[in-house]
Amino acid sequence: MEMKDNKIYATIFNPIHTDVSSIMVYNTLNGEYKFVESFDFPLESNKKIQIRRVGGQMVQKYRTS
């Protein structure tokens, strides 16, 4: 889990179903949250990257805007 600005980013991982990993983004100002399971690949506009745990590692996604 990590806090940046007014948001908390937490990795969600189910050890039995590794293909359903995600990042939960919780907004501390308004109490809203969302789960991010995939994101757009910046080098190819039509490609999405699925978030999944591989070998004990979890990728974190940061949005700057």
Predicted model as a PDB file, atoms N, CA, C, CB and O in Angstrom, pLDDT in the B-factor column:
MODEL        1                                                                  
ATOM      1  N   MET A   1       0.848  -1.164   0.000  1.00 64.00           N  
ATOM      2  CA  MET A   1       0.000   0.000   0.000  1.00 64.00           C  
ATOM      3  C   MET A   1       0.899   1.234   0.000  1.00 64.00           C  
ATOM      4  CB  MET A   1      -0.968  -0.006   1.220  1.00 64.00           C  
ATOM      5  O   MET A   1       1.968   1.230   0.611  1.00 64.00           O  
ATOM      6  N   GLU A   2       0.470   2.270  -0.676  1.00 70.00           N  
ATOM      7  CA  GLU A   2       1.240   3.510  -0.737  1.00 70.00           C  
ATOM      8  C   GLU A   2       0.285   4.691  -0.836  1.00 70.00           C  
ATOM      9  CB  GLU A   2       2.223   3.498  -1.937  1.00 70.00           C  
ATOM     10  O   GLU A   2      -0.759   4.598  -1.482  1.00 70.00           O  
ATOM     11  N   MET A   3       0.642   5.802  -0.196  1.00 77.00           N  
ATOM     12  CA  MET A   3      -0.183   7.013  -0.264  1.00 77.00           C  
ATOM     13  C   MET A   3       0.539   8.048  -1.108  1.00 77.00           C  
ATOM     14  CB  MET A   3      -0.488   7.577   1.162  1.00 77.00           C  
ATOM     15  O   MET A   3       1.712   8.341  -0.874  1.00 77.00           O  
ATOM     16  N   LYS A   4      -0.157   8.599  -2.085  1.00 75.00           N  
ATOM     17  CA  LYS A   4       0.366   9.687  -2.925  1.00 75.00           C  
ATOM     18  C   LYS A   4      -0.712  10.733  -3.029  1.00 75.00           C  
ATOM     19  CB  LYS A   4       0.799   9.180  -4.347  1.00 75.00           C  
ATOM     20  O   LYS A   4      -1.845  10.439  -3.408  1.00 75.00           O  
ATOM     21  N   ASP A   5      -0.353  11.969  -2.689  1.00 78.00           N  
ATOM     22  CA  ASP A   5      -1.300  13.074  -2.686  1.00 78.00           C  
ATOM     23  C   ASP A   5      -2.506  12.697  -1.812  1.00 78.00           C  
ATOM     24  CB  ASP A   5      -1.749  13.426  -4.140  1.00 78.00           C  
ATOM     25  O   ASP A   5      -2.336  12.454  -0.618  1.00 78.00           O  
ATOM     26  N   ASN A   6      -3.677  12.645  -2.362  1.00 85.00           N  
ATOM     27  CA  ASN A   6      -4.879  12.327  -1.583  1.00 85.00           C  
ATOM     28  C   ASN A   6      -5.410  10.929  -1.894  1.00 85.00           C  
ATOM     29  CB  ASN A   6      -5.966  13.362  -1.852  1.00 85.00           C  
ATOM     30  O   ASN A   6      -6.567  10.626  -1.603  1.00 85.00           O  
ATOM     31  N   LYS A   7      -4.569  10.075  -2.486  1.00 86.00           N  
ATOM     32  CA  LYS A   7      -5.023   8.739  -2.873  1.00 86.00           C  
ATOM     33  C   LYS A   7      -4.145   7.653  -2.250  1.00 86.00           C  
ATOM     34  CB  LYS A   7      -5.026   8.601  -4.401  1.00 86.00           C  
ATOM     35  O   LYS A   7      -2.938   7.825  -2.084  1.00 86.00           O  
ATOM     36  N   ILE A   8      -4.778   6.542  -1.914  1.00 84.00           N  
ATOM     37  CA  ILE A   8      -4.061   5.370  -1.434  1.00 84.00           C  
ATOM     38  C   ILE A   8      -4.112   4.326  -2.540  1.00 84.00           C  
ATOM     39  CB  ILE A   8      -4.672   4.820  -0.092  1.00 84.00           C  
ATOM     40  O   ILE A   8      -5.182   4.031  -3.073  1.00 84.00           O  
ATOM     41  N   TYR A   9      -2.946   3.764  -2.888  1.00 81.00           N  
ATOM     42  CA  TYR A   9      -2.834   2.728  -3.903  1.00 81.00           C  
ATOM     43  C   TYR A   9      -2.499   1.419  -3.198  1.00 81.00           C  
ATOM     44  CB  TYR A   9      -1.751   3.092  -4.977  1.00 81.00           C  
ATOM     45  O   TYR A   9      -1.499   1.338  -2.485  1.00 81.00           O  
ATOM     46  N   ALA A  10      -3.314   0.410  -3.389  1.00 81.00           N  
ATOM     47  CA  ALA A  10      -3.079  -0.888  -2.758  1.00 81.00           C  
ATOM     48  C   ALA A  10      -3.165  -1.988  -3.804  1.00 81.00           C  
ATOM     49  CB  ALA A  10      -4.095  -1.142  -1.619  1.00 81.00           C  
ATOM     50  O   ALA A  10      -4.044  -1.971  -4.666  1.00 81.00           O  
ATOM     51  N   THR A  11      -2.250  -2.939  -3.723  1.00 79.00           N  
ATOM     52  CA  THR A  11      -2.302  -4.070  -4.634  1.00 79.00           C  
ATOM     53  C   THR A  11      -3.254  -5.126  -4.078  1.00 79.00           C  
ATOM     54  CB  THR A  11      -0.890  -4.664  -4.857  1.00 79.00           C  
ATOM     55  O   THR A  11      -3.235  -5.430  -2.885  1.00 79.00           O  
ATOM     56  N   ILE A  12      -4.072  -5.669  -4.948  1.00 78.00           N  
ATOM     57  CA  ILE A  12      -5.022  -6.710  -4.590  1.00 78.00           C  
ATOM     58  C   ILE A  12      -4.568  -7.976  -5.293  1.00 78.00           C  
ATOM     59  CB  ILE A  12      -6.497  -6.323  -4.983  1.00 78.00           C  
ATOM     60  O   ILE A  12      -4.411  -7.994  -6.514  1.00 78.00           O  
ATOM     61  N   PHE A  13      -4.357  -9.032  -4.526  1.00 73.00           N  
ATOM     62  CA  PHE A  13      -3.825 -10.256  -5.098  1.00 73.00           C  
ATOM     63  C   PHE A  13      -4.506 -11.462  -4.467  1.00 73.00           C  
ATOM     64  CB  PHE A  13      -2.302 -10.331  -4.904  1.00 73.00           C  
ATOM     65  O   PHE A  13      -4.594 -11.572  -3.244  1.00 73.00           O  
ATOM     66  N   ASN A  14      -4.981 -12.354  -5.307  1.00 65.00           N  
ATOM     67  CA  ASN A  14      -5.543 -13.613  -4.866  1.00 65.00           C  
ATOM     68  C   ASN A  14      -4.545 -14.703  -5.233  1.00 65.00           C  
ATOM     69  CB  ASN A  14      -6.951 -13.876  -5.508  1.00 65.00           C  
ATOM     70  O   ASN A  14      -4.339 -14.953  -6.421  1.00 65.00           O  
ATOM     71  N   PRO A  15      -3.909 -15.369  -4.252  1.00 61.00           N  
ATOM     72  CA  PRO A  15      -2.830 -16.329  -4.568  1.00 61.00           C  
ATOM     73  C   PRO A  15      -3.285 -17.541  -5.378  1.00 61.00           C  
ATOM     74  CB  PRO A  15      -2.202 -16.811  -3.294  1.00 61.00           C  
ATOM     75  O   PRO A  15      -2.458 -18.201  -6.008  1.00 61.00           O  
ATOM     76  N   ILE A  16      -4.572 -17.843  -5.372  1.00 62.00           N  
ATOM     77  CA  ILE A  16      -5.064 -18.991  -6.137  1.00 62.00           C  
ATOM     78  C   ILE A  16      -5.349 -18.590  -7.579  1.00 62.00           C  
ATOM     79  CB  ILE A  16      -6.332 -19.572  -5.487  1.00 62.00           C  
ATOM     80  O   ILE A  16      -5.095 -19.368  -8.498  1.00 62.00           O  
ATOM     81  N   HIS A  17      -5.878 -17.374  -7.788  1.00 58.00           N  
ATOM     82  CA  HIS A  17      -6.236 -16.885  -9.129  1.00 58.00           C  
ATOM     83  C   HIS A  17      -5.339 -15.703  -9.481  1.00 58.00           C  
ATOM     84  CB  HIS A  17      -7.749 -16.470  -9.197  1.00 58.00           C  
ATOM     85  O   HIS A  17      -5.748 -14.551  -9.335  1.00 58.00           O  
ATOM     86  N   THR A  18      -4.128 -15.974  -9.940  1.00 56.00           N  
ATOM     87  CA  THR A  18      -3.177 -14.895 -10.215  1.00 56.00           C  
ATOM     88  C   THR A  18      -3.612 -13.994 -11.357  1.00 56.00           C  
ATOM     89  CB  THR A  18      -1.828 -15.472 -10.526  1.00 56.00           C  
ATOM     90  O   THR A  18      -3.081 -12.893 -11.498  1.00 56.00           O  
ATOM     91  N   ASP A  19      -4.559 -14.428 -12.175  1.00 63.00           N  
ATOM     92  CA  ASP A  19      -4.979 -13.599 -13.303  1.00 63.00           C  
ATOM     93  C   ASP A  19      -5.989 -12.529 -12.908  1.00 63.00           C  
ATOM     94  CB  ASP A  19      -5.567 -14.467 -14.383  1.00 63.00           C  
ATOM     95  O   ASP A  19      -6.433 -11.778 -13.775  1.00 63.00           O  
ATOM     96  N   VAL A  20      -6.371 -12.427 -11.635  1.00 68.00           N  
ATOM     97  CA  VAL A  20      -7.326 -11.413 -11.215  1.00 68.00           C  
ATOM     98  C   VAL A  20      -6.682 -10.383 -10.283  1.00 68.00           C  
ATOM     99  CB  VAL A  20      -8.514 -12.069 -10.526  1.00 68.00           C  
ATOM    100  O   VAL A  20      -7.366  -9.789  -9.449  1.00 68.00           O  
ATOM    101  N   SER A  21      -5.388 -10.172 -10.419  1.00 79.00           N  
ATOM    102  CA  SER A  21      -4.712  -9.143  -9.635  1.00 79.00           C  
ATOM    103  C   SER A  21      -5.161  -7.768 -10.100  1.00 79.00           C  
ATOM    104  CB  SER A  21      -3.178  -9.280  -9.749  1.00 79.00           C  
ATOM    105  O   SER A  21      -5.561  -7.598 -11.252  1.00 79.00           O  
ATOM    106  N   SER A  22      -5.095  -6.780  -9.201  1.00 83.00           N  
ATOM    107  CA  SER A  22      -5.489  -5.420  -9.566  1.00 83.00           C  
ATOM    108  C   SER A  22      -4.856  -4.430  -8.597  1.00 83.00           C  
ATOM    109  CB  SER A  22      -7.035  -5.271  -9.568  1.00 83.00           C  
ATOM    110  O   SER A  22      -4.215  -4.810  -7.617  1.00 83.00           O  
ATOM    111  N   ILE A  23      -5.050  -3.179  -8.892  1.00 84.00           N  
ATOM    112  CA  ILE A  23      -4.635  -2.097  -8.013  1.00 84.00           C  
ATOM    113  C   ILE A  23      -5.892  -1.348  -7.610  1.00 84.00           C  
ATOM    114  CB  ILE A  23      -3.591  -1.146  -8.704  1.00 84.00           C  
ATOM    115  O   ILE A  23      -6.677  -0.932  -8.462  1.00 84.00           O  
ATOM    116  N   MET A  24      -6.077  -1.179  -6.314  1.00 86.00           N  
ATOM    117  CA  MET A  24      -7.219  -0.407  -5.834  1.00 86.00           C  
ATOM    118  C   MET A  24      -6.738   1.011  -5.557  1.00 86.00           C  
ATOM    119  CB  MET A  24      -7.856  -1.055  -4.551  1.00 86.00           C  
ATOM    120  O   MET A  24      -5.713   1.214  -4.906  1.00 86.00           O  
ATOM    121  N   VAL A  25      -7.485   1.984  -6.055  1.00 88.00           N  
ATOM    122  CA  VAL A  25      -7.181   3.389  -5.836  1.00 88.00           C  
ATOM    123  C   VAL A  25      -8.295   3.968  -4.973  1.00 88.00           C  
ATOM    124  CB  VAL A  25      -7.039   4.170  -7.194  1.00 88.00           C  
ATOM    125  O   VAL A  25      -9.452   4.013  -5.389  1.00 88.00           O  
ATOM    126  N   TYR A  26      -7.939   4.411  -3.767  1.00 91.00           N  
ATOM    127  CA  TYR A  26      -8.919   4.960  -2.823  1.00 91.00           C  
ATOM    128  C   TYR A  26      -8.665   6.449  -2.647  1.00 91.00           C  
ATOM    129  CB  TYR A  26      -8.849   4.225  -1.449  1.00 91.00           C  
ATOM    130  O   TYR A  26      -7.564   6.851  -2.270  1.00 91.00           O  
ATOM    131  N   ASN A  27      -9.678   7.274  -2.916  1.00 91.00           N  
ATOM    132  CA  ASN A  27      -9.586   8.718  -2.775  1.00 91.00           C  
ATOM    133  C   ASN A  27      -9.976   9.086  -1.342  1.00 91.00           C  
ATOM    134  CB  ASN A  27     -10.498   9.447  -3.817  1.00 91.00           C  
ATOM    135  O   ASN A  27     -11.125   8.902  -0.942  1.00 91.00           O  
ATOM    136  N   THR A  28      -9.022   9.605  -0.575  1.00 91.00           N  
ATOM    137  CA  THR A  28      -9.279   9.917   0.834  1.00 91.00           C  
ATOM    138  C   THR A  28     -10.154  11.150   1.010  1.00 91.00           C  
ATOM    139  CB  THR A  28      -7.971  10.120   1.565  1.00 91.00           C  
ATOM    140  O   THR A  28     -10.706  11.351   2.092  1.00 91.00           O  
ATOM    141  N   LEU A  29     -10.298  11.969   0.000  1.00 92.00           N  
ATOM    142  CA  LEU A  29     -11.109  13.188   0.119  1.00 92.00           C  
ATOM    143  C   LEU A  29     -12.605  12.909  -0.003  1.00 92.00           C  
ATOM    144  CB  LEU A  29     -10.694  14.193  -0.942  1.00 92.00           C  
ATOM    145  O   LEU A  29     -13.411  13.479   0.733  1.00 92.00           O  
ATOM    146  N   ASN A  30     -12.973  12.027  -0.937  1.00 94.00           N  
ATOM    147  CA  ASN A  30     -14.405  11.798  -1.147  1.00 94.00           C  
ATOM    148  C   ASN A  30     -14.844  10.358  -0.864  1.00 94.00           C  
ATOM    149  CB  ASN A  30     -14.767  12.156  -2.561  1.00 94.00           C  
ATOM    150  O   ASN A  30     -16.027  10.048  -1.005  1.00 94.00           O  
ATOM    151  N   GLY A  31     -13.930   9.476  -0.472  1.00 93.00           N  
ATOM    152  CA  GLY A  31     -14.273   8.105  -0.121  1.00 93.00           C  
ATOM    153  C   GLY A  31     -14.551   7.190  -1.297  1.00 93.00           C  
ATOM    154  O   GLY A  31     -14.965   6.049  -1.093  1.00 93.00           O  
ATOM    155  N   GLU A  32     -14.338   7.653  -2.522  1.00 93.00           N  
ATOM    156  CA  GLU A  32     -14.572   6.816  -3.696  1.00 93.00           C  
ATOM    157  C   GLU A  32     -13.359   5.935  -3.961  1.00 93.00           C  
ATOM    158  CB  GLU A  32     -14.888   7.685  -4.932  1.00 93.00           C  
ATOM    159  O   GLU A  32     -12.229   6.289  -3.624  1.00 93.00           O  
ATOM    160  N   TYR A  33     -13.612   4.791  -4.566  1.00 92.00           N  
ATOM    161  CA  TYR A  33     -12.523   3.896  -4.924  1.00 92.00           C  
ATOM    162  C   TYR A  33     -12.821   3.209  -6.247  1.00 92.00           C  
ATOM    163  CB  TYR A  33     -12.291   2.858  -3.820  1.00 92.00           C  
ATOM    164  O   TYR A  33     -13.968   3.141  -6.690  1.00 92.00           O  
ATOM    165  N   LYS A  34     -11.755   2.699  -6.870  1.00 90.00           N  
ATOM    166  CA  LYS A  34     -11.913   1.941  -8.105  1.00 90.00           C  
ATOM    167  C   LYS A  34     -10.811   0.891  -8.167  1.00 90.00           C  
ATOM    168  CB  LYS A  34     -11.870   2.878  -9.355  1.00 90.00           C  
ATOM    169  O   LYS A  34      -9.763   1.028  -7.536  1.00 90.00           O  
ATOM    170  N   PHE A  35     -11.069  -0.155  -8.936  1.00 88.00           N  
ATOM    171  CA  PHE A  35     -10.097  -1.215  -9.146  1.00 88.00           C  
ATOM    172  C   PHE A  35      -9.570  -1.116 -10.571  1.00 88.00           C  
ATOM    173  CB  PHE A  35     -10.723  -2.613  -8.875  1.00 88.00           C  
ATOM    174  O   PHE A  35     -10.352  -1.033 -11.518  1.00 88.00           O  
ATOM    175  N   VAL A  36      -8.270  -1.125 -10.727  1.00 87.00           N  
ATOM    176  CA  VAL A  36      -7.632  -1.065 -12.039  1.00 87.00           C  
ATOM    177  C   VAL A  36      -7.062  -2.456 -12.320  1.00 87.00           C  
ATOM    178  CB  VAL A  36      -6.504   0.052 -12.094  1.00 87.00           C  
ATOM    179  O   VAL A  36      -6.142  -2.901 -11.635  1.00 87.00           O  
ATOM    180  N   GLU A  37      -7.603  -3.137 -13.322  1.00 85.00           N  
ATOM    181  CA  GLU A  37      -7.141  -4.472 -13.687  1.00 85.00           C  
ATOM    182  C   GLU A  37      -6.302  -4.472 -14.966  1.00 85.00           C  
ATOM    183  CB  GLU A  37      -8.328  -5.396 -13.855  1.00 85.00           C  
ATOM    184  O   GLU A  37      -5.606  -5.444 -15.258  1.00 85.00           O  
ATOM    185  N   SER A  38      -6.372  -3.383 -15.722  1.00 86.00           N  
ATOM    186  CA  SER A  38      -5.570  -3.253 -16.930  1.00 86.00           C  
ATOM    187  C   SER A  38      -5.390  -1.774 -17.243  1.00 86.00           C  
ATOM    188  CB  SER A  38      -6.231  -3.999 -18.123  1.00 86.00           C  
ATOM    189  O   SER A  38      -6.104  -0.921 -16.715  1.00 86.00           O  
ATOM    190  N   PHE A  39      -4.430  -1.486 -18.107  1.00 86.00           N  
ATOM    191  CA  PHE A  39      -4.199  -0.099 -18.514  1.00 86.00           C  
ATOM    192  C   PHE A  39      -3.691  -0.073 -19.948  1.00 86.00           C  
ATOM    193  CB  PHE A  39      -3.190   0.603 -17.563  1.00 86.00           C  
ATOM    194  O   PHE A  39      -3.195  -1.076 -20.461  1.00 86.00           O  
ATOM    195  N   ASP A  40      -3.819   1.078 -20.583  1.00 87.00           N  
ATOM    196  CA  ASP A  40      -3.375   1.240 -21.967  1.00 87.00           C  
ATOM    197  C   ASP A  40      -1.851   1.223 -22.029  1.00 87.00           C  
ATOM    198  CB  ASP A  40      -3.927   2.553 -22.571  1.00 87.00           C  
ATOM    199  O   ASP A  40      -1.178   1.844 -21.207  1.00 87.00           O  
ATOM    200  N   PHE A  41      -1.317   0.508 -23.011  1.00 86.00           N  
ATOM    201  CA  PHE A  41       0.120   0.456 -23.251  1.00 86.00           C  
ATOM    202  C   PHE A  41       0.517   1.732 -23.985  1.00 86.00           C  
ATOM    203  CB  PHE A  41       0.521  -0.822 -24.070  1.00 86.00           C  
ATOM    204  O   PHE A  41       0.013   1.976 -25.081  1.00 86.00           O  
ATOM    205  N   PRO A  42       1.406   2.556 -23.422  1.00 83.00           N  
ATOM    206  CA  PRO A  42       1.675   3.873 -24.018  1.00 83.00           C  
ATOM    207  C   PRO A  42       2.320   3.846 -25.408  1.00 83.00           C  
ATOM    208  CB  PRO A  42       2.555   4.640 -23.106  1.00 83.00           C  
ATOM    209  O   PRO A  42       2.188   4.812 -26.160  1.00 83.00           O  
ATOM    210  N   LEU A  43       3.010   2.767 -25.760  1.00 87.00           N  
ATOM    211  CA  LEU A  43       3.686   2.726 -27.059  1.00 87.00           C  
ATOM    212  C   LEU A  43       2.815   2.192 -28.189  1.00 87.00           C  
ATOM    213  CB  LEU A  43       4.918   1.886 -26.954  1.00 87.00           C  
ATOM    214  O   LEU A  43       3.152   2.353 -29.362  1.00 87.00           O  
ATOM    215  N   GLU A  44       1.694   1.556 -27.842  1.00 85.00           N  
ATOM    216  CA  GLU A  44       0.750   1.054 -28.841  1.00 85.00           C  
ATOM    217  C   GLU A  44      -0.654   1.433 -28.394  1.00 85.00           C  
ATOM    218  CB  GLU A  44       0.882  -0.500 -29.031  1.00 85.00           C  
ATOM    219  O   GLU A  44      -1.145   0.941 -27.378  1.00 85.00           O  
ATOM    220  N   SER A  45      -1.291   2.305 -29.152  1.00 81.00           N  
ATOM    221  CA  SER A  45      -2.557   2.894 -28.717  1.00 81.00           C  
ATOM    222  C   SER A  45      -3.693   1.887 -28.555  1.00 81.00           C  
ATOM    223  CB  SER A  45      -2.974   3.941 -29.692  1.00 81.00           C  
ATOM    224  O   SER A  45      -4.624   2.146 -27.792  1.00 81.00           O  
ATOM    225  N   ASN A  46      -3.647   0.767 -29.233  1.00 87.00           N  
ATOM    226  CA  ASN A  46      -4.749  -0.189 -29.153  1.00 87.00           C  
ATOM    227  C   ASN A  46      -4.435  -1.405 -28.277  1.00 87.00           C  
ATOM    228  CB  ASN A  46      -5.114  -0.652 -30.537  1.00 87.00           C  
ATOM    229  O   ASN A  46      -5.180  -2.385 -28.295  1.00 87.00           O  
ATOM    230  N   LYS A  47      -3.346  -1.353 -27.516  1.00 89.00           N  
ATOM    231  CA  LYS A  47      -2.940  -2.494 -26.699  1.00 89.00           C  
ATOM    232  C   LYS A  47      -3.181  -2.208 -25.216  1.00 89.00           C  
ATOM    233  CB  LYS A  47      -1.458  -2.831 -26.943  1.00 89.00           C  
ATOM    234  O   LYS A  47      -2.847  -1.130 -24.725  1.00 89.00           O  
ATOM    235  N   LYS A  48      -3.762  -3.178 -24.509  1.00 87.00           N  
ATOM    236  CA  LYS A  48      -3.975  -3.074 -23.068  1.00 87.00           C  
ATOM    237  C   LYS A  48      -3.061  -4.057 -22.351  1.00 87.00           C  
ATOM    238  CB  LYS A  48      -5.461  -3.340 -22.703  1.00 87.00           C  
ATOM    239  O   LYS A  48      -2.775  -5.141 -22.860  1.00 87.00           O  
ATOM    240  N   ILE A  49      -2.608  -3.668 -21.170  1.00 84.00           N  
ATOM    241  CA  ILE A  49      -1.771  -4.521 -20.333  1.00 84.00           C  
ATOM    242  C   ILE A  49      -2.607  -4.979 -19.145  1.00 84.00           C  
ATOM    243  CB  ILE A  49      -0.478  -3.771 -19.862  1.00 84.00           C  
ATOM    244  O   ILE A  49      -3.178  -4.160 -18.425  1.00 84.00           O  
ATOM    245  N   GLN A  50      -2.674  -6.274 -18.948  1.00 82.00           N  
ATOM    246  CA  GLN A  50      -3.394  -6.863 -17.817  1.00 82.00           C  
ATOM    247  C   GLN A  50      -2.459  -6.861 -16.602  1.00 82.00           C  
ATOM    248  CB  GLN A  50      -3.890  -8.325 -18.151  1.00 82.00           C  
ATOM    249  O   GLN A  50      -1.301  -7.266 -16.709  1.00 82.00           O  
ATOM    250  N   ILE A  51      -2.951  -6.413 -15.468  1.00 78.00           N  
ATOM    251  CA  ILE A  51      -2.150  -6.434 -14.242  1.00 78.00           C  
ATOM    252  C   ILE A  51      -2.244  -7.828 -13.653  1.00 78.00           C  
ATOM    253  CB  ILE A  51      -2.633  -5.350 -13.212  1.00 78.00           C  
ATOM    254  O   ILE A  51      -3.335  -8.331 -13.384  1.00 78.00           O  
ATOM    255  N   ARG A  52      -1.093  -8.445 -13.456  1.00 71.00           N  
ATOM    256  CA  ARG A  52      -1.075  -9.758 -12.828  1.00 71.00           C  
ATOM    257  C   ARG A  52       0.241  -9.947 -12.102  1.00 71.00           C  
ATOM    258  CB  ARG A  52      -1.290 -10.876 -13.869  1.00 71.00           C  
ATOM    259  O   ARG A  52       1.271  -9.382 -12.471  1.00 71.00           O  
ATOM    260  N   ARG A  53       0.177 -10.739 -11.083  1.00 67.00           N  
ATOM    261  CA  ARG A  53       1.356 -11.009 -10.266  1.00 67.00           C  
ATOM    262  C   ARG A  53       2.128 -12.153 -10.915  1.00 67.00           C  
ATOM    263  CB  ARG A  53       0.962 -11.357  -8.787  1.00 67.00           C  
ATOM    264  O   ARG A  53       1.554 -13.187 -11.256  1.00 67.00           O  
ATOM    265  N   VAL A  54       3.442 -11.957 -11.082  1.00 62.00           N  
ATOM    266  CA  VAL A  54       4.309 -12.986 -11.651  1.00 62.00           C  
ATOM    267  C   VAL A  54       5.555 -13.080 -10.790  1.00 62.00           C  
ATOM    268  CB  VAL A  54       4.674 -12.670 -13.139  1.00 62.00           C  
ATOM    269  O   VAL A  54       6.280 -12.095 -10.648  1.00 62.00           O  
ATOM    270  N   GLY A  55       5.814 -14.215 -10.228  1.00 56.00           N  
ATOM    271  CA  GLY A  55       7.038 -14.425  -9.466  1.00 56.00           C  
ATOM    272  C   GLY A  55       7.184 -13.558  -8.231  1.00 56.00           C  
ATOM    273  O   GLY A  55       8.299 -13.192  -7.859  1.00 56.00           O  
ATOM    274  N   GLY A  56       6.090 -13.228  -7.600  1.00 55.00           N  
ATOM    275  CA  GLY A  56       6.161 -12.446  -6.375  1.00 55.00           C  
ATOM    276  C   GLY A  56       6.196 -10.942  -6.584  1.00 55.00           C  
ATOM    277  O   GLY A  56       6.256 -10.186  -5.614  1.00 55.00           O  
ATOM    278  N   GLN A  57       6.160 -10.499  -7.819  1.00 51.00           N  
ATOM    279  CA  GLN A  57       6.230  -9.063  -8.087  1.00 51.00           C  
ATOM    280  C   GLN A  57       4.863  -8.534  -8.495  1.00 51.00           C  
ATOM    281  CB  GLN A  57       7.267  -8.764  -9.183  1.00 51.00           C  
ATOM    282  O   GLN A  57       4.072  -9.248  -9.111  1.00 51.00           O  
ATOM    283  N   MET A  58       4.593  -7.297  -8.154  1.00 52.00           N  
ATOM    284  CA  MET A  58       3.351  -6.630  -8.557  1.00 52.00           C  
ATOM    285  C   MET A  58       3.736  -5.290  -9.157  1.00 52.00           C  
ATOM    286  CB  MET A  58       2.356  -6.450  -7.342  1.00 52.00           C  
ATOM    287  O   MET A  58       4.519  -4.548  -8.565  1.00 52.00           O  
ATOM    288  N   VAL A  59       3.210  -4.979 -10.293  1.00 54.00           N  
ATOM    289  CA  VAL A  59       3.488  -3.712 -10.966  1.00 54.00           C  
ATOM    290  C   VAL A  59       2.517  -2.663 -10.439  1.00 54.00           C  
ATOM    291  CB  VAL A  59       3.370  -3.856 -12.518  1.00 54.00           C  
ATOM    292  O   VAL A  59       1.325  -2.935 -10.298  1.00 54.00           O  
ATOM    293  N   GLN A  60       3.019  -1.470 -10.149  1.00 57.00           N  
ATOM    294  CA  GLN A  60       2.143  -0.380  -9.707  1.00 57.00           C  
ATOM    295  C   GLN A  60       2.037   0.650 -10.815  1.00 57.00           C  
ATOM    296  CB  GLN A  60       2.671   0.275  -8.399  1.00 57.00           C  
ATOM    297  O   GLN A  60       3.011   0.957 -11.502  1.00 57.00           O  
ATOM    298  N   LYS A  61       0.842   1.172 -10.970  1.00 57.00           N  
ATOM    299  CA  LYS A  61       0.555   2.151 -12.019  1.00 57.00           C  
ATOM    300  C   LYS A  61       0.318   3.507 -11.367  1.00 57.00           C  
ATOM    301  CB  LYS A  61      -0.681   1.719 -12.876  1.00 57.00           C  
ATOM    302  O   LYS A  61      -0.468   3.610 -10.425  1.00 57.00           O  
ATOM    303  N   TYR A  62       0.979   4.533 -11.848  1.00 60.00           N  
ATOM    304  CA  TYR A  62       0.785   5.890 -11.326  1.00 60.00           C  
ATOM    305  C   TYR A  62       0.260   6.782 -12.431  1.00 60.00           C  
ATOM    306  CB  TYR A  62       2.104   6.463 -10.747  1.00 60.00           C  
ATOM    307  O   TYR A  62       0.751   6.754 -13.559  1.00 60.00           O  
ATOM    308  N   ARG A  63      -0.719   7.554 -12.101  1.00 61.00           N  
ATOM    309  CA  ARG A  63      -1.266   8.505 -13.061  1.00 61.00           C  
ATOM    310  C   ARG A  63      -0.848   9.894 -12.602  1.00 61.00           C  
ATOM    311  CB  ARG A  63      -2.835   8.381 -13.180  1.00 61.00           C  
ATOM    312  O   ARG A  63      -1.048  10.257 -11.443  1.00 61.00           O  
ATOM    313  N   THR A  64      -0.274  10.659 -13.499  1.00 55.00           N  
ATOM    314  CA  THR A  64       0.249  11.968 -13.121  1.00 55.00           C  
ATOM    315  C   THR A  64      -0.737  13.110 -13.372  1.00 55.00           C  
ATOM    316  CB  THR A  64       1.523  12.235 -13.872  1.00 55.00           C  
ATOM    317  O   THR A  64      -0.505  14.237 -12.936  1.00 55.00           O  
ATOM    318  N   SER A  65      -1.817  12.826 -14.062  1.00 52.00           N  
ATOM    319  CA  SER A  65      -2.751  13.922 -14.340  1.00 52.00           C  
ATOM    320  C   SER A  65      -4.038  13.771 -13.563  1.00 52.00           C  
ATOM    321  CB  SER A  65      -3.058  13.994 -15.822  1.00 52.00           C  
ATOM    322  O   SER A  65      -4.933  14.608 -13.681  1.00 52.00           O  
TER     323      SER A  65                                                      
ENDMDL                                                                          
END                                                                             
